[in-house]
Amino acid sequence: MNLENALVRYKQYGNNIALMPRDVALPEGNFINAIIGPRRAGKTSLMLLYKRGLDAAESNKIFINCEDIDFVGITVDDLDRLEEAIFRVYKPNETESIYLFIDEAQNFPEWSRWLRTLFDQGKYRIFITGSTSDLSLDNLPSELRGRTVNTMVLPFSFKEYLNVKQIPFEEYQRASEVSRIVAALSEYLDFGGYPEIVKSEDYTLKHTLLSELYTTVIQRDLIEKYGIRKTALFRAFVNSLFGSACGNLSIPNILRWFEGQETKISHQTALNYIGYAQAAFLFFLIYPYSRKIKERNTRPKLYVADSGILGLFESDMGKKIENTVLIELIRRRETVHYYKTAFSDVDFVLTEKNKPCELIQVCYSINEPITYAREISSLLRASNDLNCDNLTVVTFNEEKTIRQEDKVVSVKPAWKWLRGFRST
């Protein structure tokens, strides 16, 4: 093992790389900055953007790639030697802050204790990334609690996508400009926002890259990380979850389907598999809004971290729009539930202090009378049930204001809602 080689290889790393800007800001303060999110969503790029913008000497900006081949087999005893190697290679000025940028930190043994030791010295500003939930608040090791602030990085938002594609967007656009934006939205819904996919202009290559990315997540972030032995069964199970996208996740129904294929999976194994997939940020679950606390932890709905990955299994554009809206709400750090009764079915309920503050319905179009009646009546009934009059319908490309039963429903095109502008 050559620790110095692993450090020299990344000296001044990122300074000459073309990095795509992000609308994600890292907080400032005396804590460890943890950047979490799906594999290849741009976590390292965000860290490098921050590193590049620092007003500090290059010798005080140290980048450590924990997946470097020279770190294979690293032990706890090697970590002390790694800190010594940093000072030999970089020769940082100890009278100034020393910035440590540690990529995929959870790959090191006893990584959390190591970070705690570095942090407690008081001379390091520490930034780390991770592709699994090892760094999330739910799973964060006890020695890092109270010392770490998380920032989630998801694939490009539609706003970021337009910026990368250099497509101008103002609140009020000419018709010719709107058509270009709508075409961009269609492509975004089909292929998603993973940076390497966005950069490609070849549709066949985009699909190939998405397939390879999904395969890598399954293999490296799930099968290898959790030591799954029945790999074919695990892949089949995870693939089956996409059939529940934008709908309620029923484990009994999935298990019955496998039984019909003469394959038995225990309920606990199914729960474990779903938990693993969530830990890799492959899926997000949202739960029903109810005044009864017990009901808030039942009947989850399942969504996919990116519409491009969803598109490997699903072609329905309405589901892609709904999925994209949910991921954008997560990106905006909203508290999201859904609402469903015998008479009403609303896709998203946003809450503040446990009280509904906005109801959002999503569908491709409400031009058909049957669709209009179903979506609007559900929204109005939920509005009365939940005492919430902030009502929104997000469609692919329709915009209007509906006044009915003394309530106002704002219908917004997805390209405008995702960009953050209000309807006229």
N, C-alpha and C positions, 0 to 999 in steps of 0.2 A: 504494500500500500504506500503510495506516494502522496501525502497530503499537500505538499507544496505544489506539485503538478496540478492538482485539482483547483488550487487557488490561482496560480499563474494563468491558467487557461481562461479564467473569467475576469482577469484584471481589466478594468475599464469596460466591462461588458455592458452592452446596450448603447454605448455612446454613438456608434455608427450604424445602428439598426433603425430602419424606417418603422416607426411605431405609430399606430393609429390612435388618435386622441380618444379619451373616454369622458363621459359625463359623470364620473365617479370620483369623489374627493376623499382622500384619506384624512382622518381626524388628527389634530395635533394634541399632544399631551404626554405626560410621563407614564406611558404604558406600552405594552407590546402591541404593535399593529398587526392583526391577523387578517390576511386577505383570503377568503374562502370562496368556493364555487365550483362549478363543473370543470372537468378536464378541458383544456384548450379554450376556455371562455375568455382568456386575456388577463389572468391574474398576474402572471410574470410581467407582461407588458405594462400593466398599471404600476407595478413596483418599479420597473425600469424608468417609466415616465417620471415618477416621483424622484428617483435617484438622479436622473438627468437634470431635473430642475433645482436640485439642492445647491445652495451657495456654500459649498464646502470643498476642501481640497480633495482631489481624486484619491489620495492616499488614505483618506478617512471614510471612503465609501467602498465597503467590502461586499462582494457578491459571492454567495456560497450556493452552489447547485448540489443539493443532497442526492441527486440521481446520477452524479458524475461517476464514471466507471472506476475512478481511483478511490472512491469511497466504498466500493463493494467490500463487505466484510468488516466494516468499521465497528469497533467495540467502544464500550463506555470509557475504557482507559485511553483510547485514542483521542477522545474529545479534548482532554487537557492539552495533548500535543497539537491538536488543531488550532487552539487559541495561540499557542506559541508560534505555529507556522504562519498565522495571520500577521503577527508582528514582524516576522522575518521577511515575509513577501511584500507587505504593504508599507511597513514602517510608519504607521499612523502617528499623528501628533496627539499625544495623550492630554494636552491642555485644552483640546477642543473635543466636541462630541464625535464619537466614532459610530458610524452608521453601518449596521449589519443587515444585509438583505439576504434572507435565507429561504431558498426556493424548495418547496416540498419538505418542510422541516420534519414532518412525522415519519420520514424514512430513517431517521437516525435512532439508535437505541437510546432509551431513557431521554428522549428529546425534550420532554417537558421539564425534567429536573435540570437538564443542561441549560435550557433557556432561562429558567428561574435563577440559576447560578450566575449567568451572564448579566441578567437584568439587575440583580441585587448588587452588582459591583458599582452600578451608577454611572459608568462611563460609556455605556452603549445605548444607542437608539436602535431598537430592534424591529424589523419588519419581516414577517413570515408569510408563506403561502401554503395552501393545502387543498387537495382535490377531494378529500373525504371529510366527513363530519367530525373527525378527530379534533378539529379546532372550533367546532360549534359550541354554543353555550351549553347545550344538553350534554355533550361528551367531553368538554374541556377538563383536563386533569386538574385535581384540586390545587396543586402547587401554582397553577397559572390563574386561578379564579381571582378576580379583582385586580389583575395586572394586565389583562388582555381586552382589547376592543376589536370586535369583528367588523369587517366590511365585506359584504357579499358582492361578487362580480359574476354577472350572468352574461350570456352572449349578447351581442349588440342589440340595443333597443332600436326601434324603427327610426327614432331621431338620430341616433348615432349612425345607423345604416345610411340614411340620406346624406349625412355629413361626409362619410367615407366615399360615397358614390358622387359627391359634389353636386347633389341635386338641391338647388335652393328651395327654401320653404318659408313662406310668409303666411300670416293668418288669412290674408285675402289674396288669392291667386287668379291669374287669367286662366281661361278654360284650357288653353294649350298646355299650360304648366301643370294644371291639375291632372290632366291625362297622363303626364309623365310620372307624377307622384303615384297615381293609382296603379300604373304598370309596375312601379318599384314595389308597392305594397304587395301586389300579387306574387312577385318573385320572392319577396321577404317571407311571405306566408308559406311558400313552397319549399324554400331552402334554408330559412332561419337566419340567425345572426352570428353563428360561429365565425370568428375573424378569418380563418383560412378559407372558409367556404365563400364568404363575402368577397374576398379578393379575386376569386376565380370568375371568369366570364363564360366558361364552358359548362353547359348544363349537365352533360354527361359526367364530367370531372367532378362537379359539385355533388352529384349523387354518389359517386364512388368515394369521395372524401367523407361524406356523411356516414356511409356504410362502414368505412374503415374506422372512423371515430367511435361509432357505436360498438363495433367489435372490440376495440381497444378498451373501452370502459368496462365492458362485460368481462374481459379477460384479466386486465391488470387491476382495476379498481374493485372488482367483485370476486371473481374466481380465485385469483392469486392472493388477494388480501385476506379473504376469509377462509382460505384453504378448502374450497368446495370440491368435493370428490366426484359427485354425480354431475359432471359438467353439462352433458347433453340435456339432462332433465332440468337443470337450473336455467339454461338458455331458453328452453321451451317455456318454462314458467314465466320468466321475465317477458318474453315475447308476447305471451298471452295477456299480460297486463295492459298492453296497448289497446286491446279490445274494450277496455273500460275507460279509455281516455275521454275526458269531459263528462263522465257519468259516474254513478255510484260503483264503488269497488265491493264486490261480493265474493269473499273468499270461498264460502260454500259452493257457489255456482262454478267457480274455477276448479275447485277440487272434484266436483261431480263430473266436469268435462274430462279431467284427467282419468278419473275412474272409468269413464266410457272408453278411454284409450288403453284400458287395462294397466294403468299406472297409478300407484297410490302415493299420495303426499300427505303427511300429517298436517293438521291445522297449525301447530307450532312451527313446523318447518316453513310453511307458507308465510307465516308472520315474520320469521327470520329473514326469508328471501326478500320480502317487501322492505323490511328495515334496511337491509344491505343496499338495495337499489336507491332508497331515499338518502342513505348516507353518502352515496356517490353523486348526489344531486341529479339523479336521472329523473325522478318523479317528485312531485309535490302533492300533498293531500290537503284538502280543506274540509271543514266539518260544518254541520248545519247550525244555523243560528236558532237558539231556543232560549226561552227564559228559564228553562229547567237545565241546570248545569250538567246533569247526567246525560242528557240527550246531545250535548255539544261534543261528546266524544264517540259518537256512533255514526255509522253509515257515511264514511268519508267519500268524497269525489276525488278522482285521480286526474292529474295534469302532468304534462311532460315539460321538461326544462326548456325545450326549444322546438319551434314548429317544424324545423328541418328534420329533427329526429322523429317527431311524430309522423312526418310525411313519408318515412320509410314504411309505415304500416297503415296509414290512413290518408285517403284522398279527399275526404269531405271538407270543402272550404269553410263551411259553417263551424265545424269543430276546430279547424286551424285558427279561425278568428277568435273563438271563445278561449282557446288555449293561450293565444298570444295576449289577450286582454288580461287573463289571470297572471301570467308571468310579468306583465307590465305593472300590475297592482303590487306584486311582490317586490319588484324593482323599486317602486315608489314607497315601499315599507308600509303599505296599508294593512290593516287588520281585516281579513276577508273570511266570510262564511258564505253559505248558500242558504236558501229558504225553500222548503217544500212541505206543502200540506195537500190534502185531498182536493183543494180548490185552487192552489197557487203554486207556481214553480218559478223561482227567480234565481238566476245564475249566481249573482254575487251580492252579498250584503256587506257593506263597509260599516265598521263600527268605530266609535270613539267612546272610551270609558264604558264599554259594554252596551252602548246604545246605538241603534242603527242611525247612520248619518247619510247614506246614499244607497239606493237600490239600482243595480245595473243588470239589464237584460242584453244578451248578445245573440244575434242571428244574422245570417247572410243578407236577408232582405225581409222587409215587412210589407212589400207591395201586394202580395197575395192576401185576399180577404181572410182566409182561414188562419194564416200565420199572424196577420195583424190582430185578429180577435184573440187568438191564444196568448200572444206575447203581452199585449196591452192589458187584457183582463187580468192576467196573472200579476202584473206589476201593480195594477190599481188595488187588487185585493190585498196584496202584501203591504202596500202603502197604508191601507186602513188597519191591517193587523198589527203592523209594527210602528204605526204613528210616525211615518217618515214620508215626506213629500218631495224629497230630492230624487227625481226619477230620470233614469237615462236608459236609452236603447242604443247600443253600438251595432252598426251594420257595416257592410263592405263599402258602400258608396251612396248612402242616402242621408239627407239632412232635412229636418223639418221640426216644427214644434206642434205637438198634439195637445189640445185642451179638451179634457173629458172628465166629467164628474167633479168639476171644480178643482181639478188637478192639472198640472202642466208636465208633460213628458217631453224631454229633449232627445231627439233622434240625431245621432252624430255618426258621420262616416268614420270608419276605423282609422283611416289615414290622418284624419284631423285629431281624433281622440288620442291616438298613440303619440302624436306630436305634442300634445298637451294644450292645444288651443280649444277654446269653448266654441260651441255652435253659435251662429247668429240668431 
